[in-house]
């Protein structure tokens, strides 16, 4: 389909409309916190949550290396614990920002402080994390490696703090928190065989273990939890990893693996433009013939997340890589870069091709609360469903898309190396 026709026909279909974020910001989260408090009181037996079910974990980064480690458990909705796990199903079910915050305010984060290398640092004889399968840290690790939500009893030292931490553009929002005294398993968790294999191999580096799990059908969400709990890598190198860091680490590691898979593949033979819109974010993905190059450009409207001044200008930032990838962490667009790159690489690997790619992310003021980088990952992954628009050249495609953007084509070219035609990998000079 010609690109101009493709853009003209980008009308919301029934599924897209179902996913569309409501125009009016919702302030119903306070009501959900009050409902949580009622359910919490009903579920508490003395100072113990009996019959709690934990589908996931959280590892914080405050006061690193002595960090908070927690198990996340829905209170009063244990039978549907899997619905509280952050993964691609949230996109498929059409969750809006309200839906995500409701799920997060329904999860209690029962946490204790632990050292990243050892569950306690009072004694030099304390076992390191890789040996720890007892106590609170051990229970947390059991939850992380389990194939299903785990039934627990959690002893608490106090009542929950009902404040909502809306998170960052990387980390998912977090709801009520309480200091945990202890936690005990009420069942023997099921651990998938590939996870057991990575645990039992003391010499397997974390990167290799991650790609092994990914090739065995584990999504990055599951791998992230296992890495965060200190259950991957060479024995002496295993340590607790803050969730925010592990999310990006897994996206980056799997992305590097996929880039290696496509680097000798043939190029696509036409310029393709794919588009998607979700939660007040609009994505344009431009694929063009050539060897692998990638760039993410983010445009954040005034009044949106990370650009809260409603009277300001569009916030514009970019980051890129060439055929050999990057050697340094992306500061400019942070976790969104690795999440978007992963979605593109998964598509190219699935069709056995390589390409140069420009992803344009437009964040409108409808994106009023961050829900986590998962929405970037899933939006790009699902951008490749359906039809795409075709253009004669890469720069014609960018110029046409620029008519739909909140910044001018000239400003985009000043910020984007690919749009300006500045990035060329060395292979071009040898052909």
KETI-83608 format. One record per residue: x, y, z of N, C-alpha, C in turn; residue in one letter. Coordinates in steps of 0.02 Angstrom, whole numbers, plus 50000, padded with zeros to 5 digits. Layout:
XYZXYZXYZA ...
//
This chain:
500424994050000500005000050000500445006250000X 500275011149957500645017449956500615020750024X 501165024050043501215026850109500675032150122X 500525036450074500015041550086499325038450098X 499185033050061498545029550073498555026150141X 499125023450160499185020050224499055024950281X 499355030850277499265035850330498535038150332X 498235038950274497535041350271497055036250303X 497235029850297496795024750322496945022650394X 497395026250427497545024550496496975026950543X 496415023850536495845025350578495805020050633X 495595021950693495555016950747495045011550730X 495265005250733494784999850724494484998050792X 494074992850794493724991250856494214989550911X 494734985650895495214983750946495614989750970X 495814994050923496194999950942495775004650985X 495135005150968494695009351008494615006551078X 494605000051084494544996851149495164998351191X 495734999051159496355000351195496465007751209X 496085011851175496235019051178496145021851249X 496625025751270496585028951335496035034151335X 495615034151387495085039051393495385046051395X 495045050851364495325057551360495375060851429X 494885059551472494895062651537495315058551586X 495745061951621496155058451670495715055951727X 495865049851751495465046851804495795047951871X 495395049551920495635050351988495315045152033X 495115039452003494785034152041495285029852079X 495935031052072496425026852105496345027152181X 496165033052207496055033652279495525028852303X 494995028052263494465023252281494735016252283X 495185014452237495465007752236495915006552296X 496275011752318496685011052377496255009952439X 495695013352443495235012352499494955005352498X 494795002752438494544995952432495084990952452X 495714992452434496264988052454496314987752530X 496244993352563496304993452636495764988952668X 495154989052641494624984852666494784977552656X 495024975752595495194968852581495774966552624X 496254970952636496824969252677496614967452748X 496174971452777495924970052844495574963352847X 495204961652795494844955252793495324949352787X 495884950252752496344944752739496844943652796X 496904948452841497414948052893497184943652951X 497604939152973497484935053032498024936853083X 497844940953131498354943653175498814948253137X 499444946353130499914950353089500164946253031X 499774941353009499984936852955499464936752899X 499704937352837499274936352779499264928852764X 498704925652778498644918452767498324917252699X 498604912452662498324910852597498494915952543X 499024919652554499234924452504499544920752444X 499464923652385499744920652324500184925852290X 500814924152279501294928852249501454926852178X 501254930952129501424929452060502084932452037X 502374937252075502974940552052503344943652110X 503924946552095504354949552146504524956752126X 504824960252174505104966852159505744967752198X 506254970252165506894971852198507024979252187X 507064982952241507184990152236507914991852229X 508064998252224508755000452216508965005752266X 508505007752311508675012952360509185010152410X 509675014352426510205012652474510625006652451X 510695005852385511095000452357511795000552388X 512084994852410511884987952396511414984752447X 511204988552498510724985852546510024988052525X 509684983852489509094985852451508464982352477X 507874985152462507254981752479507094976252429X 506934970352455506714964752413506014962752435X 505574961752386504884960452405504544955352361X 504014952452389503554948252350502914952252340X 502644951852280502044955552262501454950652261X 500934952252299500364947652303499714951552303X 499234949252262498574952452263498214950752328X 497874955552356497514954452419496764954052404X 496474948252419495754947352408495584945052338X 496084943852297495954941552228496474936252209X 496614931752255497144926852246497014922152187X 496384920652174496234915952120496424918652051X 496474925152045496654928351981497354931451984X 497794928352023498454931252034498834932351969X 498764927851920499144928551858498954934851820X 498354937451830498144943551795498514949751820X 498854949051877499224954651906499954954851883X 500154949951843500844949651820500934954051759X 501424958551762501554962851705501844958751647X 501494958451591501744955151532501344957351471X 501464954151415501134956151353500394955251353X 500124951151399499404950251401499034956651419X 499364961151454499034967451470498884971451407X 499324971151359499194974451294498634970851258X 498664964151255498164960351218497464961351248X 497424962451313496784963551346496564970851343X 496984975051313496794981951303496804986251365X 497244984851412497274988751473497424996051458X 497055000451489497205007651488497615009351551X 497805015651557498205017651614497845016151679X 497205017551682496815016051742496855008651760X 496795004351710496804997151723497474994951754X 498014997751728498674996051754498744998351827X 498545004551841498605007151909498155003251957X 497575001151933497134997151976497464990451993X 497794987351944498134981051959498704982152009X 499064987652000499634988852044499404990752114X 498864994552121498624996252188498314990152222X 498164984952185497904978752215498444973952236X 499084975652224499644971252242500004974052303X 500064969952354500444971852413501164969852403X 501624974652413502334973352410502584972252481X 502644965852501502904964152567503664963552561X 504034967852595504754968052581505184968452644X 505804966352635506324966952686506954969752653X 507414972052694508054974352669508534968452663X 508924968352610509414963052601510014965952563X 510584962852572511174964752534511174961152467X 511404964352414511364961452348511764954952342X 512284954152385512694948152383512504943052436X 512174945352489512024940952545511374943252578X 510954938552601510314940552632510414944152698X 510984943452729511134947252790511884948552791X 512094954052820512804955752818513094956252889X 512734953452937512974953853005513574949253017X 513634944052977514174939352987514514937752921X 515174936952923515544935052864515384927852843X 515084924052889514914917052875514234916452841X 513874921952833513214921752801513294919352729X 512884914652708512954912252639512794917652588X 513114917152530512974921952477512304920352444X 512064924852402511394924252375511284917652339X 511784915252303511664909252263511544903052306X 511734903452371511614897852417510964898652456X 510634904152449510074905852493509404903452465X 509124898452499508454896052481508004895752542X 508234898552597507834899052658507724906352674X 507294907552722507164914452743506784918352690X 506724924852701506324928952656506614929252586X 507274930152581507594930552515507514923952478X 507574918452514507484911952482506784910952455X 506284913052494505584912652471505484917052410X 505774922952411505714927352353506004924152291X 506564920752297506874917452240506434911752215X 506114908152261505654902752241505084905552199X 504824911352220504284914552182504524916452112X 505144919052108505404921452045505514915851994X 505734909952016505884904551969505294900051956X 504754900851993504174896451986503804897751921X 503514892551893503134893251831502424895651843X 502194895651905501524897951922501544902051986X 501024906052000501004909552064501064904752123X 501374907152177501554902852233501144904852295X 500864899852330500494901052391500964902052449X 500844907452488501294909352542500894911252605X 501264911452660501044915052720501564920352733X 501334926552743501794932152751501664935452818X 502184935552861502134939152924502344946452915X 501944951052940502074958152930502244961652996X 502664966652991502854970553050502414976553060X 502054978553008501634984453014501084984352962X 500644989252964500124989852914500404993052851X 500084991952794500374994552731500385002052727X 500885004552693500895011452671500505011752607X 499945015352607499495015252550499675020352496X 500245023552502500445028152450500605024552385X 500435027552329500555024652263501175027552233X 501655023252216502245025352179502105024052105X 501995029352066501795028351996502365025951952X 502955025151981503495022051944503855026851898X 504165024051846504545027951798504365025551728X 504685028251679504565026051611504845019051599X 505245016551647505505009751642505105005151689X 505095006951753504785002551802504035003451804X 503694997851814502964997951821502785001351888X 502205004651892501995007651956501935002352011X 502025004652073501965000152130501455002852179X 501084998252209500555000152255500764999752327X 500314997652372500454997752444501064993452462X 501424995752514502024992252537501984991052612X 502264985452634502284983952705502934980452721X 503204981652780503814978252802503644971152822X 504004966452794503874959352808504344956852863X 504074952852907504474949652958504754943052931X 504334939252896504544932952867504044930852814X 504204925652779503754922652729503894915252726X 503364911352719503434904052716503024901352657X 503324896452623502974893152568502434888552596X 501874888252562501344883552580501284877952530X 501754877652483501764872452432502464871852403X 502594866552368503224865952331503114868752261X 503414874352245503294877552180503524873252122X 503174873852066503384870552004503914874951971X 504484871951956505034875551923505144872351855X 505074876051800505174873251733505884870351726X 505944865151686506594861751677507144866351651X 507004870851601507544875351578507804879751634X 507364881951680507594886051735508034881951782X 507834875851796508244871451836508944870551806X 508954869951740509594868951705510064874951715X 509794880951710510214886851719510444887451792X 510024885351839510214885651909510764880751926X 510734874951895511204869551912511894870451879X 511924874551827512564875651793512934881451826X 513444879851865513794884851903514244889351861X 514404887251800514874891051758514544894751700X 513884894851700513514897951644513464905451657X 513754909451613513704916651621512984918951611X 512814924551644512114926851644511854928051573X 512264930951529512034932351461511844926051424X 512254920851431512104914551398511484911251426X 511394911651493510804908751524510174912451502X 510214919051495509634922851473509424920951402X 509904920551358509724918851288509484911651283X 509764907251325509524900351326508784900051345X 508594903651397507894903751418507454906851365X 507694912151333507304915351280507194910551222X 507704906851203507634902051149507184896151168X 507094895151233506654889751255505944892251265X 505794898251243505114900751244504934905151303X 505414906851346505274911451401505294918651375X 504784922551393504784929551372505244933551418X 505394939651397505864943751435505594945351505X 504934945351514504644946751579504844941351630X 504804935151609504984929651653505734929551668X 506124930751616506854930751625507074936351671X 506744942151665506904947851707506804946051781X 506264942651797506134940851867506664936151894X 506864931351854507374926451875508044929951886X 508234934351840508864938051847508844942451909X 508284945851919508214950451975508304946952042X 508074940652046508124936852108508814933852120X 509284935252076509964932652084510024925352068X 509634922952020509624915852004509914914251936X 510304918851907510624917751843511354919751847X 511774916351809512474918251803512944913351838X 513584914551831514084910451865513974910951940X 514084905451974513914904852045514154910852086X 514784912452081515064917752123514844924752102X 514544925152043514334931652017513594933052028X 513234928152053512514929152062512374933952119X 511944938652105511744943552156511054946352139X 510744949152188510094952352177510194958452131X 509734959252085509774964752036509134968952041X 509184975352055508574979552057508154978651994X 507504978252003507054976751948507144981551889X 507224987951904507294992851850507914991251807X 508454989051839509064987551802508984980951764X 508664976151795508614969551762508164969851701X 507654974151701507224974851643507634976851582X 508044982051590508444984451534508994979351517X 509274976051567509814971251554509554965451510X 508954963051524508684957551485508504959851415X 508184965651408508024968251341508664969151300X 509194971651331509814972851295510144966251276X 510164961451323510504955051309510144951151254X 509484950651259509104947151207509154950851141X 509154957451144509234961351082509894960051048X 510434959651087511084958151057511094951151026X 510774946551059510724939751032510364939750965X 509804943350961509424943550899509794947350844X 510164952550863510554956250813511074951550783X 511374947250824511844942450798511524937450750X 510894935950762510534931150720510394933950651X 510304940650645510114943450580510694946650543X 511284947050573511814951150543512074948350477X 511964941950462512164939250398511574938050351X 510974940050373510384939050331510364944350276X 509974942850223509874947750170509444953550196X 509524959250163509134965050182508414964550154X 507954968050186507294968850155507404972850090X 506924972650045507034975749979506554981549965X 506224984150016505784989850007505744993850071X 505535000050066505445004350125504745003050153X 504715001150215504084999550248503965004350306X 503335006450314503145010650371502585007150408X 502705005750472502215002650516502015007750570X 501415007250594501185011950645500755008450697X 500775011250758500355008650812500235014250862X 499685013650899499515018750949499235015251011X 499475017351069499265014151131499405018651190X 498905019551233498975023351295499245030451284X 499015033751233499245040451220499945040851190X 500215035151169500855034851134500735032651062X 501035036151015500995034050945501695032350921X 501735026750885502375024250861502365023650785X 502905026050754503035025050683503685020950678X 503665015450642504255011350632504415011150557X 504985013950539505195014250469505765009250458X 505655004450415506164999650396506385001050324X 507035000950313507295002450246507844997550228X 507964996350164508494991850143509174994150170X 509584989250186510254990750212510434986050269X 511054986550291511254982750350511004986150413X 511024982550467510704984650530510954991450554X 510484995950563510575002150599509925003250637X 509965006750694509355007950733509395014650767X 508825017950769508775024250807508075024950835X 508045027350896507405029150928507395036550940X 506865039850916506765046950929506125047550969X 506155050951026505565051951068505365059351068X 504725060451059504425067151060503895067251114X 503985071151166503525071151223503185077951228X 502525077751224502135083851222502125087351290X 502055093951290501975097451354501365094751392X 501455093751457500905090951497500915083451501X 501375080251465501435072951468501965071051519X 502045064451529502545062051576503245064351554X 503645066651601504325068951591504365075551554X 503795078551537503785085251509503165088751538X 503155089451604502535091551637502335098751626X 502785103051603502615110151592502155110651532X 501515112151545501025112351491501135118151443X 501545122951463501675128751421502345128351384X 502695122751392503355122051362503335119551290X 503915117551266503985115151198503995107551199X 503955104551140504015097251133504715095151157X 504735090151202505375087351224505595082451172X 506205083051148506445079051092507125076151110X 507195069451102507825066251117507895060051073X 508525057851064508635052051021509255048251043X 509295042051020509885037851031509905032850973X 510515030550956510575026450896511165021550902X 511195016950854511755012350849511845010350776X 512455008150760512595005750693512634998150692X 512944995550641512954988350628513244984350686X 513734987150719514074983550774513744984650841X 513204988450844512864989650907513184995250946X 513014995451011513265000751055513774997951104X 514215002351129514685000351180514545003851246X 514035008051249513875011751310513125011751321X 512925012751383512215012951400511885019151370X 511265018351349510885023951321510605028251377X 510865034251385510615038751436510005042651412X 509995044351347509495049051321508785046251325X 508685040251299508015037351298507965031151343X 508495029451377508515024351429508175017851409X 507755015051453507475008551442507025008051381X 506725013651360506295013551301506695011451239X 507325013451236507745011751179507805004251171X 507975000851225508094993651222507444989751211X 506884992351239506244989051229506004989651157X 506074995651128505874996651058506324992651011X 506974992651024507444988950982507274981450983X 507094978951042506924971851047506334970051002X 505804974251003505224972950961505394972750887X 505834977250865506034977350795506454971250778X 506934969650820507374963950806506984957350806X 506494956650849506084950650849505724949850782X 505474955350755505134954950691505614953150635X 506184956450633506664955050580506924947850584X 507044945450644507264938550652506724933650629X 506094935450640505544930950621505474930350545X 505684935550508505634935250435506314933750402X 506834932950443507494931350417507794936850374X 507724943050395507994948750358508314953750406X 508714958250379508954963950417508764970350382X 508834975950417508624982350389508914987850433X 508884993950407509004999550451508315001950475X 508295004350536507645005650566507645012250605X 507115016050596506995022050635506325021350669X 506315021850736505695021750774505575028750801X 504985031350786504775037850810504225036750862X 504335039150922503835038550975503575045350994X 502925046350984502605052551001502185051551063X 502345055151117501985054451180501535060551189X 500885059351188500405064851196500255066051270X 499875071451283499715072751353499175068051380X 498925063451338498495058151363498885053051405X 499545052951397499955048451436500105051951502X 499625051551549499635055651610499975052351669X 500125045851663500495042351716500905036851684X 501545036051703501955030751673501725023851696X 501705019151651501485012351668502055007351664X 502635009551642503195005051635503385004251562X 504005002051551504265001551483503944995851444X 503554991551477503224986051442502774988651386X 502474994651397502014997051345502404999151282X 503025001351289503445002751230503594996251194X 503804991251232503974984751203503384981751165X 502804981551198502224978451167501944982551109X 501984989051113501744993251058502154992150995X 502814991651003503244990450944503164983350920X 503134978550965503024971550945502394971050903X 501864974150924501214973450891501124978350833X 501594982850823501564987250765501614983450700X 501904977450702502024973650641501434969150623X 500874969850657500274966350637499924970150581X 499614966750536499224970050484499644972650427X 499404978050396499734980750336500254985950354X 500654987550304501134993050311501094997450249X 501375003450256501405008050200502075007450165X 502085008550100502705008150061502895015150036X 503545016350034503805022650007504365021149959X 504515025849915505045024949866505725024949899X 505835029549947506475030149981506365031150056X 506885029950094506855030950166506685038250183X 507025042950149506925049950165506245052450143X 505965049650089505275051450071504795049050125X 504925043150153504505040450206504515045050267X 505125047150287505185051450345504835058150333X 504925060850273504605067350258503845066750260X 503575061150236502845060250237502595059450309X 502965055650350502765054750420502805061250457X 503295065350441503395071750476502785076150473X 502375075350421501765079350417501265077550471X 501365071650504500915069350557501215070450627X 501825073050630502165073650694502075080550725X 502185081050791502115087550824502735092050817X 503245089650781503845093650768503945094050692X 504285099150671504405100050599504895094950573X 504885093850508505365089450476506075092050487X 506165098550485506835101450495507095100150565X 506645100850615506865099650684507025092250695X 506625087950665506745080750670507435079150640X 507595082050583508245080750552508825083250594X 508715088650631509255091250674509395086450732X 508895082750753508975078250811509145071150789X 508875068850734508945061850713509495060950661X 509975056650676510505055250628510245051750566X 509795046950575509525043450518509095048050475X 508675052050506508255056650467508665061750429X 509245063550458509675068450425510145065250374X 510155058450374510585055050327511315054950349X 511435055750415512125056150439512415049350456X 511995044550474512275038150496512335033450438X 512945031350425513085026550372513595021550399X 513455015150396513965010650422514495009150369X 515055006750392515645006150348515545001550289X 515064996950294514944992450238514754996150174X 514445001950182514225005750123514815007850080X 515405008750112515975011150074516345005450039X 516174999250055516524993650024516104990249970X 515524993049956515074990049906515134993649839X 
//
